[in-house]
Amino acid sequence: MDSRTRTFSLPLAADLAWGACLTALLVAGSGIGFPLPVAYYVTAALLYLAIALPVLRYWPAGRDFGWANRATLVRAALIVALVGMAPFITVLGNWLWLYGSLCLLALVLDGVDGAIARATDSATSFGARFDMELDALFILGLCIAVMALEKAGAWVLALGLMRYAFVAAGQWLAFMKLPLPESFRRKTVCVWQVVTLMIAILPVTSTAFATWTLATALALLCYSFLTDLRWLYQTGKQP
């Protein structure tokens, strides 16, 4: 998301710098509270770079980043800390409830940037893509956490990797690059993915229940992707 207001402006580097500082604070706080390995800090740093570099590449030079994008950047800092911790989530023990609560906060914050963009009439394709890629990273992180907790096998990674496979396939199949229309079905399936993954990581959730609900989420996701692929293929064939 972005904002066209000129009442407040910062260089893009400054926005990314405070985003990095916020990320560092969250990551350092996690390290103080739990015995996390050096790999956690390295992973978090690489994840933030993976977010910041495309922003530097695609955001128009000299244009204010905007309050909606700044809200997305706050969410990005939280997601980096959560996803970085996912492979090492077993060290949390009963503090998994805190991890789950922070995941819920990340989900709630997903609507804040959109609300700001609508309030300021400043929604853009960049902001929508920024938000979408964070959603994809968040889902993949939750998949890794579920697998690390042995609530599901490696197949659960399909929930997080399908989006990336779709984008990769678009590099060879031109029709897959066409813009998709807004879809309530797509949004509903995405929310179901996140909710089932978040429930799966909670200590009270049994492996059997997690497996059943996540398998349902995967089946719905496959149906949603196939529906979109069919629409894209048929649209791409039209003269």
N, C-alpha and C positions, 0 to 999 in steps of 0.2 A: 504494500500500500504506500501511497505517497501523499503529500500535502502540497498544494500550490500557494499556501499562505506565505507571506513574506514578513510576518511580524517577528519571526525568530528564525535565525539561520546559523548553521554550523557547517564547516567544511566536512565533507564525507569522512575524511580520515579521523576527524575528531569524534564523530559518531561511532565509527568502528573501534576507536581507541577506548571510549567509555564502555562499549559493549564487551571488549576484551577484558577490561578491568572487572566488570560485573561477573563475567564468566570465571575469571581467576579467583574472585572472592568466593563464589559458590563451590568451585573445585577445591580450593584450599580449605574451606570449612568442612567439606566432606572428608578430606584427608585428615583433619584434626579429630573428627568424630569417629572415624573407622580406619582399621588397618588396611588401607588400599595400596596396591603395588605401584611402582613407578609407571607401569604400563597405563594406568588410569590417567595420569597427568599427561602422558604423551598422546594418548587417544583423544583426550579433551582438547589439547592444543591443535591437533591435526583436524579435528572436527570444526573448530572455530575458523581455522584457516580455509577449510572447504566451504564455509559459509561466506567468509569475508571476501575471498578472491573473486568469486562471481559477481558480488555486489560492486566491487571496484571496477570490474570489467564492463558490466552492463548498465550501471546507473549513469545517467547523463552528467557529464562534467559541469561543475558550477551550479548545479541545481540542488536546492535544499532537500535533504532526505525526507523531511516531513514527520509529523507526529505519529501517523499511523505506522510508518515503517519503523519508527523508534520503538513503538509498542511491540512490533514483531521482533525487533532485536532483543528486547527484554525476554521475550518468550524463547528466543534462540539460545540465550545464555543458560536458561533453566534446562532446556532440552539437551544441550551439550553436556551439562553435568549429569543428567539422568542417563543419557545414552552411553556416555563414557563409563559410567558405573555398572551398566547392565551385565557385562561379562563377569563381573566380580560381586554380583549381588548377594551371593551366599554369605558374605561377611557381615551382612546387616542383621541376620537373625530376626528377632522380633521387631526390629526397626523397619522391617518391610512395610509396616503400616505407615510409617513416615514417607517411605519411598512412594507408596501408593497414593498418599495424600498429595505429594508434590506432582505426581503424574496427573491427578485430578485437577490441580491448579493449572498445569500446562494445557490441559484440555479446555478449561474455562477461559484461559487467556486467549485461546484461539479465536474467540468472538470479539475480543476487545479491539484489535486493529481494524477489523471490518466495520465495527460500529463507529470508530473514529473516522474512517474513510468516508462512510456514508454521511456522517454529521458534517463533514467539511467538504462534501461533494468532490472527493479527490481520489476515488478508486481508479487504479490503473492495472494494466496487464502485468507490469513488473511486480506490483504488490501481490496480485493474485498468485503469481508463480512463486514468489518468495514464500508466501504462506503455504502453498501446496508442497513445496520441497521440504519445508520444516515438518509438515504432517507426515510425509513419507519417511523422513529420518526418525521421527518419534515412533512411528509404528515399527520400523525395523529394530530400533532399540528395545522396544517392549518384547518383540519376538525373541531377541537374544536373551533377555532377562528370563522369559518363560522357559527357554531351553536350558539355561544355566541352572534354573531351579528344578529341572527334570520334571516339569509339569506337562511337557510334550516333547516329542522327538524333533529331529532336525527338519522334518517336514513343515514345522510351524514357520520356518524362515520364508516359506513361499508367500506368506501373508505380507511380509515386508519387502521381498525382492521382486514381486510381480510388477510393481510400478516401474522399477528400474529396468526390468526386462522389456517392458512396453516402450520406454523411452529409447533404449538401445536399438530395438527392432525398427524404430522410426528412422534410424540413420540409413537403413537399406530399403525400407518400404515407404515410398513417398506419401501414399494415402493415409498413413498413420500420423502424419504431421498436421493433418487438417484439424482445425479447432472443433472441439466437441461442444454441443449446446449444454446449457445448464440442465442438471438432472437431479430430481429429488431422490431417485433410486440410487444414484451414485453416492450422494451425501449420506443417505441412510446406511448403506453398506459400510462406508468409511467409519461412521460413528459406531456401528456394531462391531467392527474390527477392534477399535480402540477400547471400547467398553469390555469386550470379552477378554482382551489381553490384560487390561488392568485388573479385572476380577481374578484372572488366572494367577497373578503374582501374589495375591494375598495369602497369608498363612492358613486361613480357614478353608481355602478352596482345595478340594481334593483333586488328585491327578485325573480321575475318571471324569469328573464334571468339567475340568478345564479342557480335557481332550475332546469331549463331546461338543462343547460350545465353540471351541476354536475350529473344529472340523466343519461345523455349520458355517462359521464365518468364512472359511476358505471356500466352501461350496458356493456361497453367495457372491464372494469376490470373483470367482471364476465365471459365474453367470454374468456378472456385471461387466467384466472385461470382454467376454464373448459378445455381449449385446453391443457394446461400444465398437468393437472390431467389425461387426457386421454392418453397423451404420456407417462407419468410416469407409469400408470397402465399397458399399453400394453408392455412397456419395462421391467417392473418388472416381468411380467408373462413369459418372454422368458427364456429358460433354459440356 
